[in-house]
Amino acid sequence: MWLWTGHAAYLGLSLQLNAHSGSVQCLAVGIDAPFTLRAHELGERVVRSALISPRVVHQVVAHGERMLFCYIDPSSSRAEHCRDRMLEQGKHISLAHQAEAAIIHLAQEPDPDPSRLMDLVSDAAHEPVDARIATAIATLRAHPGRNLSATELAAEAHLSTSRFLHLFSAQAGTSFRRYRLWSRMLHVGASVSKGHDLTTASADAGFATPSHFSDAFHAMFGLTAAQLLTVGARIDVLDQ
């Protein structure tokens, strides 16, 4: 698993994922074979790549040994560009990335370059988000352990809470609560990469209890963090 500021990618064994809904958009790619995607909007489709929007309940059933999941910060310019590269556009789920074959080829290399992989998935070609929302996002990333409220950040942005929440969702592509949760998850991943255990890492990230973290992780990714680490996933932080 690779972590960047706001982004993450997992390349590895096809885990038995339960139905879940992410906090950020996710590009799923079957590396060795297609996979079945189940979602209310889509029904059930056998596909090789799919882009799923935040807060969409779905299940990925892999038919091959390995999968690639790219989690893209919805507030970044990469998010819009990745969406533009999907050949079959849907409201919340889009299918068939135009660079699908190249992504699979690179992911099959013995030691794939994660930066090249992310550049195939998307690039930074669009306008940044509103400066007030960008500042709020930076604050959430910098202080994941603080219980920062929308009211507090709205005041710092000189906006009403309702206007801030509306603008945040429109600009960031996901809700304030979901993005705060995503920032905390990234912090946990970075802490574990430094050798901290899940209990310490999750507490530092603002989760009230280990079970709170475990439940939130399962709801977001379809398995527990302990299950992910049990299969030997290695976490690399590519920026600090």
N, C-alpha and C positions, 0 to 999 in steps of 0.2 A: 504494500500500500504506500502510495506517495502522497504527501501533503504539501500544498502551496498555500499562500495567503488566500483564504476563501474557497479553495478548491481541494479536491481529493480524487484519487483514482485507485481502484483495486484491480489487479490482474492476478488471477490464480484459480484455484479449484472452484468448480461449480458447486456452491454451497446449497443446501436444501433450504431455500428461503420461504418463509411464510408470507402471507399477504401483508403489505405494509404501505406507508405513504411517506415520502421524503420531505425534507424541509427545503431542499434546493432541487433544481432540475438534474436529471440523471440520464446519461447516455449508456444504454446497455448494449453490449456487442457479444455475440456468440463467437468465440475464437476458433473452436474446433468443429462446431456444428450450429445450426439454427436453434432457437429456443421458442417455447410457447409463452406468449404474454397474455395474461388474463386481466381484464379491467372492464368496468361497467361501460365506458365509452366505446371500447373496442370489441367486447365480447371475448373471443378466444382466437388468437392468430399465431401462426408459426412464422417467425421473422428471424432475420439475422442481426438487425440493429434497430433500436427504438429509443426515442427521446421522450422521457416522462416528466411532466411538469410537477412542481411542488404540490403537496397535499392531495395527490391523486392515488387512491388505494389501488394497488395492483399486485400481481404475483408473477414472478419469473420462474419458469420451469425449464431448466437447462437440459439439453439432449446431448451435450458434449462434455468433455472433461474440464474445460476452462472457460471462464467468462471475464470480460472487461466491464467495469462500471466506472464511469467518469462522472463525478459530482461537481457541477459547475455553479459557482456563485451566481445567483440570478441577478445580482446588482452589477455584475461585470459586463464589459462589452463582449466578452467571449460567449455569454449566454445567448444573446440575440444572433450572433453569427452562427453558432451551432444550429439554432433553430432554422436559420435560413438555408442551411446545407442539407436539410432533410427533404427527400424527394416526395414523400407522401405526407402532406401536412394535415394535421388534425387540430381540434380545439385544445386538447390537453395532452394528446399523445401523437407524435409524428414518427414515421417509419422510414427506413432505408436511407442511411447517411450516404451522401454522394461519394465520400472517400472510404466507404466501408471496406473495400478490398485492400486498400493501402493500409488502413488501420489494422486489419487482421494480419496482413503480411508482417508489419512491424512488430505487432504483439507476439508473433510466433518466433521472433529472433531469440537467441539464448539470453541476451542481456539488453532488452529494448530500452531506448532512450526515452524517459518519460516526457521530456520537454518536446521532443519531436512528435511524440504521440499526441500530446495536448494540442500542438500546432496543427496536426491533421484533423483533430476533432473540431477545432475552432481557432479563431484568431481575434486580435483586438482591433477591430475595424470600425467600431461604432462609437457614438458620442457617450461620454460618461454620464452618470446619474446626476441629479440635482445636488449642488454642493452641500446643502443642509442635510440631505439624506446620506450623502457620502461621509459627512462628519459623524453622523449618528452611527453608521455602520463601522467606521474606524474605532469609535468608542466601544462598541459592543465587542469587537475583536480584541481590543487592547485590555479590556477588563471583564473577561468572561465570568469570573467568580463573583462580581458584584451583581446584586439584584436590581439592575438598572430598569426603571419603568419607562413606559412610553410618555407618561406625563413629565417626567424629569427631562428626558431628551427633547421633548416638544418645547419645553420652556427654554432650553438652551438654543433651540433653533428659532425661537420667537414665533412659534406656531401654537394654535390650540391643539389639544390632544387629538380631537377628531380629525382635524386637518392633517396633522402629522401622520396619523395612522393611515389615512387615505393616500397621502403622498408617498409614504413608505411602501405600501403595497404596490402602488402604480410604478414606482421607480425601481424598487428592489426585486419585484417579481414574486415575492412571497410575503407572508404576514410578519409583523414585528416579532411576535412570539416565536414563530418558526425560525426566523433568522437568528434570534438570540440563542435558541436551542442549538442551531447549527454551529454557531461560534463556540459554544461550550463543548460540543462534540469534537471539533478540531483541536481545542485546547487539550482535551483528554488524550487524543491521539498523539499530539506532540509530547505530552508528559510521559506517556508510556514508552515512546521512542527513546527517551532519556533514562529509562530504567525504573520509573515509578510504577507502583502497582495500581490496579484499577480503582481501588478504594481511595487511595490518596489522590490520584489524578482527578477522579470525578468530584471529590469534595472540593479540591482547589478550583474546579471549573464551575462550582455553584450548585451542584446537585445536592439535594437535602440529605439523601441516604443512598447507599449502594443499590437498593432495590429501585429507587426512583430513577437512577441512571440506567440500570439494567432494563427496566420497562420502557424508558424513552428510547434507548438504543434499539431494542427489539421492534418497537413500533415504527422506527425510522428506516431500519435496514432489513427487517425480516428474520433476524437471528440475534443472539446475544453477543456482547463483546467477548465474553469468555469463550464462546464457541469459535469465534473468529481467530482468537489467539491460540486456541487448541490445535488448529490445523497448521500452525506454524507461520502465520502471516507476519512479515517483517515490515515495519513502518519506517519510512525514510522521509524526513522533513527537508524539502528542497529549498526553502528560504526560511529566514528567522525574523 
